[in-house]
Amino acid sequence: MLHLSREAITMFGPLEEQEFMASGLHQTSFAWHLQAIGEAAARISDEYRGRFPDVPWGKVVGTRHVLSHEYDRLAPSKLWRVVRLHLAPLIDALQAGLATEKGP
């Protein structure tokens, strides 16, 4: 999840909104990243998820379900909001959880 999230922010974070909105390739590629992140999240046990309390597990997995099964409801503007508002906090939450596992 962390690797895919970092890859996505590296690829799509530098884009301007107009560039992202005009490019079906960027939108489709980012949607694929979100699906893969959500699929990975769905495979993590509830016990292990408890070690990462700041990760919005339900939203991550739910986004994957929308992308996979209700893709016609997905608007490019929603993808853009995920790029700008939600991806960096997800990375931070994953890194924080991993840091507590390693200890001081």
Secondary structure, 3 states (H helix, E strand, C coil): CHHHHHHHHHHHCCCCHHHHHHCHHHHHHHHHHHHHHHHHHHCCCHHHHCCCCCCCHHHHHHHHHHHHHCHHHCCHHHHHHHHHHHHHHHHHHHHHHHHHHHCC
